[in-house]
Amino acid sequence: MAEIPSPGSRSAAAGVIRCGVCGTESRHPPFRPAPPEQPPDLDLRPGEPVRSTMARWLQQCPACGYCAPDITRAHPAAAEAVRAAPFRALMADSTIPPLGRRFLAWALVLEETGALHASAEATLQAAWVADDLGRPDLARSWRLEAVALWRGGPALDLEQSVRVVDALRRAEAWDDAASTAEGIAKQSPPEAVAQVVMLERRLIEAGDAGRHTVASALPPPSRRPHVSHHRVAAKGEGFWAMLRRLFGKG
């Protein structure tokens, strides 16, 4: 005789989960993105088909508003952050696009728990939402907020430093972008990093605040897979590790 699944297992199969902050149950179908087939942007925004799936990167509790890649898990300080005035004000701010507000809410929780670099990532992702919505004002502001969070946390590795340069360039903070890129170049970074920084410096000099991919800086070798799909730097986090972190898997 076939085993009859328990109500809990049926709920899990249907994507019904319990919020780790307030305990409210809501439905969130499982999401596993397909591997990207296109190279990432210079700030490591994934290429398609992952690029267009941002609406599914975070879950949100319909009761308390808690946002996270997996809302069944919550840092002990998350509940306090969700109840605090800044979070409630953000949730009530109708001038911010809903998807952008979701990423900013996750960024706020991360900042309150002391994870400043992760908060910077979530804030940068909000800027990607603004890019897609044609809101350069919001994208510029959120990129600068991401830079402040990166710089406010532990010492940055080379990959993060290059992403700071790209965020500053995209935000048209030309002098800061140029000086930051120059500082990286003086460290004699690995060849792949040096090539990306060289491209960033050319774009800054040209006053180009547009989107460019890693493939623009790193031409593909004749036999091996394109480096832009794997590692940007010899040291630091690789692209696939970054994706695992984006989706809360690492």
C-alpha positions as semicolon CSV with decimal commas, in nm:
position;residue;x (nm);y (nm);z (nm)
1;M;0,000;0,000;0,000
2;A;0,132;0,343;-0,090
3;E;0,228;0,563;0,201
4;I;-0,008;0,855;0,255
5;P;0,190;1,180;0,283
6;S;0,143;1,384;0,597
7;P;-0,027;1,725;0,580
8;G;0,311;1,887;0,643
9;S;0,473;1,712;0,348
10;R;0,179;1,807;0,123
11;S;0,223;2,170;0,227
12;A;0,595;2,158;0,155
13;A;0,533;2,001;-0,186
14;A;0,282;2,275;-0,263
15;G;0,534;2,542;-0,165
16;V;0,356;2,646;0,156
17;I;0,612;2,771;0,407
18;R;0,611;2,937;0,749
19;C;0,769;3,279;0,805
20;G;1,067;3,260;1,040
21;V;0,978;3,600;1,188
22;C;0,602;3,597;1,250
23;G;0,502;3,235;1,180
24;T;0,252;3,319;0,904
25;E;0,216;3,054;0,634
26;S;0,222;3,153;0,267
27;R;0,280;2,984;-0,067
28;H;0,613;3,024;-0,245
29;P;0,675;2,767;-0,523
30;P;1,029;2,629;-0,524
31;F;1,265;2,814;-0,756
32;R;1,580;2,676;-0,914
33;P;1,723;2,904;-1,185
34;A;1,874;2,756;-1,498
35;P;2,247;2,822;-1,546
36;P;2,319;3,154;-1,722
37;E;2,397;3,122;-2,092
38;Q;2,527;3,477;-2,134
39;P;2,820;3,645;-1,957
40;P;2,751;3,859;-1,651
41;D;2,773;4,236;-1,642
42;L;3,084;4,398;-1,499
43;D;2,905;4,417;-1,162
44;L;2,835;4,043;-1,195
45;R;2,464;4,071;-1,262
46;P;2,397;3,728;-1,419
47;G;2,328;3,690;-1,788
48;E;2,013;3,536;-1,931
49;P;1,812;3,334;-1,853
50;V;1,887;3,406;-1,485
51;R;1,884;3,782;-1,547
52;S;1,509;3,796;-1,602
53;T;1,414;3,594;-1,294
54;M;1,474;3,860;-1,027
55;A;1,109;3,861;-0,922
56;R;1,167;3,510;-0,782
57;W;1,499;3,562;-0,605
58;L;1,338;3,667;-0,278
59;Q;1,038;3,547;-0,080
60;Q;0,823;3,793;0,116
61;C;0,590;3,724;0,405
62;P;0,246;3,873;0,329
63;A;0,187;3,945;0,699
64;C;0,500;4,106;0,845
65;G;0,679;4,191;0,518
66;Y;0,999;4,001;0,601
67;C;1,200;3,942;0,282
68;A;1,476;3,687;0,228
69;P;1,583;3,419;-0,018
70;D;1,427;3,176;0,233
71;I;1,186;3,336;0,482
72;T;1,165;3,019;0,689
73;R;1,506;3,115;0,827
74;A;1,565;3,436;1,017
75;H;1,857;3,579;1,211
76;P;1,759;3,649;1,574
77;A;1,784;4,021;1,500
78;A;1,559;3,998;1,191
79;A;1,233;4,015;1,389
80;E;1,350;4,330;1,564
81;A;1,452;4,485;1,232
82;V;1,114;4,401;1,074
83;R;0,927;4,563;1,364
84;A;1,144;4,877;1,362
85;A;1,029;5,209;1,218
86;P;1,272;5,219;0,920
87;F;1,145;4,884;0,790
88;R;0,780;4,979;0,836
89;A;0,842;5,313;0,662
90;L;1,007;5,134;0,369
91;M;0,714;4,894;0,337
92;A;0,475;5,191;0,326
93;D;0,674;5,391;0,070
94;S;0,467;5,366;-0,248
95;T;0,719;5,577;-0,443
96;I;0,955;5,278;-0,454
97;P;0,873;5,005;-0,710
98;P;0,749;4,691;-0,529
99;L;1,030;4,462;-0,646
100;G;1,293;4,721;-0,560
101;R;1,131;4,764;-0,220
102;R;1,160;4,390;-0,162
103;F;1,537;4,392;-0,223
104;L;1,580;4,703;-0,009
105;A;1,384;4,536;0,271
106;W;1,621;4,239;0,262
107;A;1,915;4,481;0,254
108;L;1,781;4,662;0,560
109;V;1,747;4,337;0,757
110;L;2,100;4,236;0,658
111;E;2,237;4,576;0,760
112;E;2,066;4,555;1,099
113;T;2,220;4,211;1,156
114;G;2,565;4,349;1,075
115;A;2,608;4,177;0,737
116;L;2,712;4,493;0,553
117;H;2,859;4,331;0,245
118;A;2,551;4,113;0,196
119;S;2,338;4,425;0,246
120;A;2,541;4,596;-0,027
121;E;2,465;4,304;-0,261
122;A;2,092;4,331;-0,198
123;T;2,102;4,708;-0,246
124;L;2,287;4,665;-0,576
125;Q;2,020;4,417;-0,682
126;A;1,759;4,685;-0,612
127;A;1,956;4,907;-0,850
128;W;1,928;4,634;-1,115
129;V;1,551;4,645;-1,071
130;A;1,562;5,022;-1,121
131;D;1,769;4,970;-1,438
132;D;1,503;4,739;-1,578
133;L;1,226;4,986;-1,493
134;G;1,403;5,277;-1,659
135;R;1,455;5,462;-1,328
136;P;1,813;5,595;-1,349
137;D;1,753;5,823;-1,050
138;L;1,681;5,529;-0,822
139;A;1,952;5,313;-0,978
140;R;2,213;5,584;-0,918
141;S;2,105;5,640;-0,558
142;W;2,095;5,271;-0,471
143;R;2,436;5,206;-0,630
144;L;2,587;5,477;-0,413
145;E;2,417;5,324;-0,107
146;A;2,564;4,986;-0,202
147;V;2,912;5,139;-0,225
148;A;2,872;5,296;0,120
149;L;2,771;4,959;0,266
150;W;3,063;4,778;0,099
151;R;3,306;5,036;0,231
152;G;3,149;5,030;0,576
153;G;3,209;4,658;0,622
154;P;3,524;4,444;0,638
155;A;3,814;4,500;0,399
156;L;3,710;4,440;0,039
157;D;3,865;4,171;-0,177
158;L;3,966;4,245;-0,536
159;E;3,638;4,130;-0,691
160;Q;3,434;4,348;-0,456
161;S;3,664;4,644;-0,521
162;V;3,613;4,610;-0,897
163;R;3,238;4,597;-0,845
164;V;3,263;4,915;-0,638
165;V;3,435;5,081;-0,935
166;D;3,155;4,968;-1,165
167;A;2,885;5,089;-0,926
168;L;3,053;5,430;-0,899
169;R;3,088;5,454;-1,277
170;R;2,725;5,356;-1,334
171;A;2,627;5,619;-1,075
172;E;2,839;5,879;-1,259
173;A;3,062;5,936;-0,955
174;W;3,352;5,982;-1,195
175;D;3,628;6,108;-0,964
176;D;3,565;5,841;-0,701
177;A;3,543;5,571;-0,967
178;A;3,870;5,683;-1,129
179;S;4,065;5,701;-0,803
180;T;3,932;5,363;-0,687
181;A;4,024;5,200;-1,018
182;E;4,371;5,356;-1,003
183;G;4,418;5,216;-0,653
184;I;4,336;4,864;-0,772
185;A;4,569;4,894;-1,071
186;K;4,858;4,990;-0,840
187;Q;4,817;4,659;-0,652
188;S;4,938;4,460;-0,957
189;P;4,621;4,244;-0,959
190;P;4,585;3,914;-1,149
191;E;4,558;3,948;-1,525
192;A;4,180;3,898;-1,541
193;V;4,120;4,167;-1,279
194;A;4,369;4,400;-1,449
195;Q;4,185;4,364;-1,780
196;V;3,849;4,447;-1,621
197;V;3,997;4,747;-1,442
198;M;4,155;4,865;-1,768
199;L;3,814;4,856;-1,935
200;E;3,655;5,038;-1,642
201;R;3,919;5,313;-1,664
202;R;3,855;5,357;-2,037
203;L;3,480;5,379;-1,975
204;I;3,531;5,631;-1,694
205;E;3,755;5,844;-1,916
206;A;3,488;5,837;-2,187
207;G;3,211;5,930;-1,942
208;D;3,031;5,604;-2,025
209;A;2,784;5,510;-1,748
210;G;2,623;5,229;-1,943
211;R;2,600;4,855;-1,892
212;H;2,893;4,643;-2,014
213;T;2,962;4,273;-1,971
214;V;3,269;4,094;-1,843
215;A;3,309;3,952;-2,194
216;S;3,391;4,306;-2,312
217;A;3,706;4,296;-2,101
218;L;3,795;3,927;-2,125
219;P;3,799;3,784;-2,478
220;P;3,726;3,408;-2,483
221;P;4,020;3,169;-2,519
222;S;4,026;2,931;-2,811
223;R;3,959;2,608;-2,619
224;R;3,854;2,668;-2,260
225;P;3,510;2,795;-2,148
226;H;3,480;3,171;-2,133
227;V;3,638;3,304;-1,814
228;S;3,344;3,542;-1,769
229;H;3,125;3,245;-1,687
230;H;3,353;3,125;-1,409
231;R;3,607;3,339;-1,223
232;V;3,678;3,708;-1,251
233;A;3,976;3,697;-1,017
234;A;4,232;3,440;-0,916
235;K;4,146;3,524;-0,555
236;G;3,804;3,593;-0,409
237;E;3,462;3,460;-0,488
238;G;3,389;3,292;-0,822
239;F;3,083;3,360;-1,033
240;W;2,905;3,037;-0,943
241;A;2,972;3,094;-0,571
242;M;2,825;3,440;-0,613
243;L;2,511;3,289;-0,769
244;R;2,477;3,043;-0,481
245;R;2,498;3,333;-0,238
246;L;2,246;3,537;-0,439
247;F;1,995;3,259;-0,405
248;G;2,077;3,180;-0,044
249;K;2,241;2,846;-0,121
250;G;2,587;2,923;0,012
